[in-house]
Amino acid sequence: MLNKGMLAINPIKFSAITYLGYPSIDFLSISLNLSKLITQNTLYAAFYEPKSIIEISDILGISKDTISE
């Protein structure tokens, strides 16, 4: 279980990112977004079980407005 602010203090970084869709214009956008540390930690926070925006923002230690973007 992820504690409040855990990823703010000790963020994770994906070692590899794989895209299994068809190459398209969206591929570049997806690759760019997944390379961002904030996106990786948001995905990691909600990986094992669904979480609300408020729960994710607590885990990451950032505002819910930033998460909703």
C-alpha positions as CSV (number, residue, x, y, z in Angstrom):
1,M,0.0,0.0,0.0
2,L,1.2,3.5,-0.8
3,N,1.3,5.9,2.0
4,K,0.4,9.6,1.8
5,G,3.2,11.5,0.1
6,M,5.3,8.4,-0.5
7,L,5.9,9.1,-4.2
8,A,6.6,12.8,-3.5
9,I,9.6,11.8,-1.3
10,N,10.7,8.7,-3.3
11,P,9.4,8.8,-6.9
12,I,9.8,5.8,-9.1
13,K,11.1,5.8,-12.6
14,F,10.1,3.2,-15.2
15,S,13.0,1.2,-16.5
16,A,11.2,0.4,-19.8
17,I,8.1,1.7,-21.5
18,T,6.5,-0.4,-24.2
19,Y,3.7,0.6,-26.5
20,L,1.7,-2.3,-28.1
21,G,-0.6,-0.2,-30.3
22,Y,-0.4,0.6,-33.9
23,P,2.0,3.4,-34.8
24,S,0.1,6.6,-35.4
25,I,0.1,10.3,-34.6
26,D,-0.9,9.5,-31.1
27,F,2.2,7.3,-30.6
28,L,4.4,10.4,-30.2
29,S,2.1,12.0,-27.7
30,I,1.8,8.7,-25.7
31,S,5.6,8.3,-25.7
32,L,6.2,11.9,-24.6
33,N,3.6,11.7,-21.8
34,L,4.9,8.3,-20.5
35,S,8.4,9.7,-20.4
36,K,7.4,12.2,-17.7
37,L,8.1,11.2,-14.1
38,I,4.7,12.6,-12.9
39,T,2.8,10.4,-15.4
40,Q,4.8,7.4,-14.4
41,N,4.1,7.9,-10.7
42,T,0.4,8.6,-11.4
43,L,0.1,5.3,-13.2
44,Y,2.1,3.5,-10.5
45,A,-0.1,4.9,-7.7
46,A,-3.3,3.5,-9.3
47,F,-1.8,0.2,-10.8
48,Y,-3.0,-2.4,-8.3
49,E,-6.4,-0.9,-7.4
50,P,-8.4,2.0,-8.7
51,K,-8.0,5.3,-6.8
52,S,-9.7,8.6,-6.9
53,I,-7.9,11.8,-8.0
54,I,-7.8,12.9,-4.4
55,E,-6.2,9.6,-3.3
56,I,-3.6,9.8,-6.1
57,S,-2.8,13.5,-5.3
58,D,-2.3,12.6,-1.6
59,I,0.1,9.8,-2.6
60,L,2.1,12.0,-5.0
61,G,2.0,15.0,-2.7
62,I,0.6,17.4,-5.4
63,S,-2.6,19.1,-6.1
64,K,-5.6,17.3,-7.5
65,D,-5.8,19.9,-10.3
66,T,-2.4,18.8,-11.5
67,I,-3.5,15.1,-11.5
68,S,-6.7,15.8,-13.4
69,E,-4.7,17.4,-16.3
